[in-house]
Amino acid sequence: MRDDLVVIAGGGIGGLATALTLHQIGVRCLVFEGVREMRPLGVGINLQPNAVRELYDLGFTEAQLDEIGIPAREWALVGLNGNDVYSEPRGRLAGYRWPQYAVHRGQLQMLLYEEVRRRVGSQAVQLGARVTGYRKTSDETVMTLVAHADGTTSAMAGSLLVGADGIHSAVRAQMHPRQPPIHWGGKMMWRGVTWAKPIRTGSSFVGLGTHEHRVVFYPISHTNPRTGLAMINWIAEVTLPNADESQLSGWFRQVPVDSFLQNFADWKWGWLDVPELIRGANFVFENPMIDRDPVGTWVDGPVGLLGDAAHAMYPTGSNGASQAIVDARILGAAICEHGVRPEALTQYDATLCGPISKLILRNRSEGPFGLLNIVDERCGGVFEDIDSVVPPAERAAFMADYRAAAGFAIHTLNAAPAIIRPGARVADRALQPAL
Ligand SMILES: Cc1cc2nc3c(=O)[nH]c(=O)nc-3n(C[C@H](O)[C@H](O)[C@H](O)COP(=O)(O)OP(=O)(O)OC[C@H]3O[C@@H](n4cnc5c(N)ncnc54)[C@H](O)[C@@H]3O)c2cc1C
């Protein structure tokens, strides 16, 4: 382990994946996390095969992922008349060498957190420590400024600072002081988890409805063989007419079911009862669909942004958490090549900032759900024979295009070498100062 220290702001999925990666390649790190107590918050998220591959390369096993989720088998869009718009297999069934997992976000965070404590050390994540900003110094170090829960403040010197402090990132706010406020496109989501019977393949992601009004649901646990029930993550979503930013009421705010159930009151079919699904949740969160405008760079000398701090995006592509994990690995590879130096951040930025910024904008136009917009344009969303509205080849091409943009095109991913080859360490030559 070399002396250089990387300070990480934020112990979410991105920050913790970064800590594990740095430890793997022999670099010291310290995570400052704002919350006083780590708790398994959130509902369901998807880990795409490109991210699962990286978790395996970090030493996580299928058995561990099966504890917090379930391999996804299918992704399907269904019209309001119950007819399929599109469906495709997912994960290994689709031909990937790695599965896709649907997991509980909070349980994934806890898994990563416990593993950081076990591998890096029990003091590796300091809780109740909110990063408020940074100060660059003349000797190639950066001071991370921290406000502690006991009211004290401190400054920690490091060679690099990684801002993985989420969509409301303090590090990004300092790096881009003139960035516009959070962007909201007028859609509101309500999210919850309900124990219910899984449908279709038993592990299908289903998007049901129109481009303006839909529910998305998928299991995030294996089915209990005794009850036949699994934890079903659901997202109910509407576009609000005449939306304006003043309607933004919060982020993962707990709300009563009756505050929005009327939007889905008659969404009942023989095979699905949406009101029942929604009412079955213990907690429901209101969550405006928000993101941030892309910025030109994620790097300011020895300071870099990662995960949502770099690229908060609409969840339409189910790849926010996956991209945070991939970011951590690409940063690790750059540190292997350049050492714990700003040059590593420059390489990381050059690799990711451009393409992922494009993905942010693409997700605004619905990501893979964009197929529903096409259906709406061509037949007002009502169809009997989808092939006569959007031919199969066009549907398949639309989806393949999205997978490629999001970095999980099947053949490209399968053929790609590991981002960090097994046993790679931070390069010794990188310890030498540039001549
Ligand atoms: C509580 C919570 C619940 C979520 N639930 C869901 C969900 O159910 N479904 C979904 O799709 N996405 C959810 N997300 C978002 C999702 O986790 C991210 O989009 C994705 O995982 C990328 O992770 P990240 O590590 O970049 O950001 P985040 O997961 O947002 O993690 C950022 C971390 O930084 C900490 N932090 C923030 N500011 C500071 C600071 N100034 N100093 C130190 N620490 C700081 C936060 O407490 C958090 O632990 C949730 C995020 C949070 C924070």
The ligand as an SDF file (V2000), in Angstrom:
LIG
                    3D

 53 58  0  0  0  0  0  0  0  0999 V2000
  -30.9330    7.5270    0.4160 C   0  0  0  0  0  0  0  0  0  0  0  0
  -30.9000    7.2160   -1.0570 C   0  0  0  0  0  0  0  0  0  0  0  0
  -31.8520    6.3510   -1.5990 C   0  0  0  0  0  0  0  0  0  0  0  0
  -31.8430    6.0690   -2.9660 C   0  0  0  0  0  0  0  0  0  0  0  0
  -32.7680    5.1940   -3.4390 N   0  0  0  0  0  0  0  0  0  0  0  0
  -32.7910    4.8930   -4.7560 C   0  0  0  0  0  0  0  0  0  0  0  0
  -33.7420    3.9670   -5.2600 C   0  0  0  0  0  0  0  0  0  0  0  0
  -34.5420    3.4400   -4.5350 O   0  0  0  0  0  0  0  0  0  0  0  0
  -33.7300    3.7000   -6.6050 N   0  0  0  0  0  0  0  0  0  0  0  0
  -32.8280    4.2930   -7.4310 C   0  0  0  0  0  0  0  0  0  0  0  0
  -32.8520    4.0340   -8.6460 O   0  0  0  0  0  0  0  0  0  0  0  0
  -31.8980    5.1520   -6.9730 N   0  0  0  0  0  0  0  0  0  0  0  0
  -31.8630    5.4710   -5.6630 C   0  0  0  0  0  0  0  0  0  0  0  0
  -30.9240    6.3510   -5.1930 N   0  0  0  0  0  0  0  0  0  0  0  0
  -29.9350    6.8900   -6.1450 C   0  0  0  0  0  0  0  0  0  0  0  0
  -28.9200    5.8370   -6.5190 C   0  0  0  0  0  0  0  0  0  0  0  0
  -28.3820    5.2180   -5.3850 O   0  0  0  0  0  0  0  0  0  0  0  0
  -27.8350    6.4780   -7.3350 C   0  0  0  0  0  0  0  0  0  0  0  0
  -28.4160    7.0260   -8.5180 O   0  0  0  0  0  0  0  0  0  0  0  0
  -26.7610    5.5390   -7.8230 C   0  0  0  0  0  0  0  0  0  0  0  0
  -26.6030    4.4430   -6.9930 O   0  0  0  0  0  0  0  0  0  0  0  0
  -25.4070    6.2540   -7.9350 C   0  0  0  0  0  0  0  0  0  0  0  0
  -24.8260    6.2720   -6.6450 O   0  0  0  0  0  0  0  0  0  0  0  0
  -23.8880    7.4020   -6.0570 P   0  0  0  0  0  0  0  0  0  0  0  0
  -23.0030    6.7100   -5.0830 O   0  0  0  0  0  0  0  0  0  0  0  0
  -23.2550    8.1970   -7.1200 O   0  0  0  0  0  0  0  0  0  0  0  0
  -24.8910    8.3820   -5.3290 O   0  0  0  0  0  0  0  0  0  0  0  0
  -25.7930    8.1420   -4.0430 P   0  0  0  0  0  0  0  0  0  0  0  0
  -26.3250    6.7860   -4.0020 O   0  0  0  0  0  0  0  0  0  0  0  0
  -26.7410    9.2830   -4.0090 O   0  0  0  0  0  0  0  0  0  0  0  0
  -24.7660    8.2720   -2.8210 O   0  0  0  0  0  0  0  0  0  0  0  0
  -24.2080    9.4900   -2.3920 C   0  0  0  0  0  0  0  0  0  0  0  0
  -23.7530    9.3190   -0.9570 C   0  0  0  0  0  0  0  0  0  0  0  0
  -23.0760   10.4950   -0.5520 O   0  0  0  0  0  0  0  0  0  0  0  0
  -23.5780   10.9170    0.7000 C   0  0  0  0  0  0  0  0  0  0  0  0
  -23.3920   12.3780    0.7130 N   0  0  0  0  0  0  0  0  0  0  0  0
  -24.1400   13.3190    0.0820 C   0  0  0  0  0  0  0  0  0  0  0  0
  -23.5930   14.5280    0.2570 N   0  0  0  0  0  0  0  0  0  0  0  0
  -22.4730   14.3390    0.9910 C   0  0  0  0  0  0  0  0  0  0  0  0
  -21.4610   15.2130    1.4610 C   0  0  0  0  0  0  0  0  0  0  0  0
  -21.4820   16.5320    1.2030 N   0  0  0  0  0  0  0  0  0  0  0  0
  -20.4280   14.6980    2.1920 N   0  0  0  0  0  0  0  0  0  0  0  0
  -20.3640   13.3660    2.4410 C   0  0  0  0  0  0  0  0  0  0  0  0
  -21.3100   12.4980    2.0260 N   0  0  0  0  0  0  0  0  0  0  0  0
  -22.3240   12.9760    1.2880 C   0  0  0  0  0  0  0  0  0  0  0  0
  -25.0020   10.4500    0.7230 C   0  0  0  0  0  0  0  0  0  0  0  0
  -25.4590   10.3310    2.0570 O   0  0  0  0  0  0  0  0  0  0  0  0
  -24.9000    9.1180    0.0140 C   0  0  0  0  0  0  0  0  0  0  0  0
  -24.5840    8.0680    0.8950 O   0  0  0  0  0  0  0  0  0  0  0  0
  -30.8860    6.6680   -3.8300 C   0  0  0  0  0  0  0  0  0  0  0  0
  -29.9240    7.5360   -3.2880 C   0  0  0  0  0  0  0  0  0  0  0  0
  -29.9180    7.7960   -1.9160 C   0  0  0  0  0  0  0  0  0  0  0  0
  -28.8440    8.7100   -1.3400 C   0  0  0  0  0  0  0  0  0  0  0  0
  1  2  1  0
  2  3  1  0
  2 52  2  0
  3  4  2  0
  4  5  1  0
  4 50  1  0
  5  6  2  0
  6  7  1  0
  6 13  1  0
  7  8  2  0
  7  9  1  0
  9 10  1  0
 10 11  2  0
 10 12  1  0
 12 13  2  0
 13 14  1  0
 14 15  1  0
 14 50  1  0
 15 16  1  0
 16 17  1  0
 16 18  1  0
 18 19  1  0
 18 20  1  0
 20 21  1  0
 20 22  1  0
 22 23  1  0
 23 24  1  0
 24 25  2  0
 24 26  1  0
 24 27  1  0
 27 28  1  0
 28 29  2  0
 28 30  1  0
 28 31  1  0
 31 32  1  0
 32 33  1  0
 33 34  1  0
 33 48  1  0
 34 35  1  0
 35 36  1  0
 35 46  1  0
 36 37  1  0
 36 45  1  0
 37 38  2  0
 38 39  1  0
 39 40  1  0
 39 45  2  0
 40 41  1  0
 40 42  2  0
 42 43  1  0
 43 44  2  0
 44 45  1  0
 46 47  1  0
 46 48  1  0
 48 49  1  0
 50 51  2  0
 51 52  1  0
 52 53  1  0
M  END
$$$$
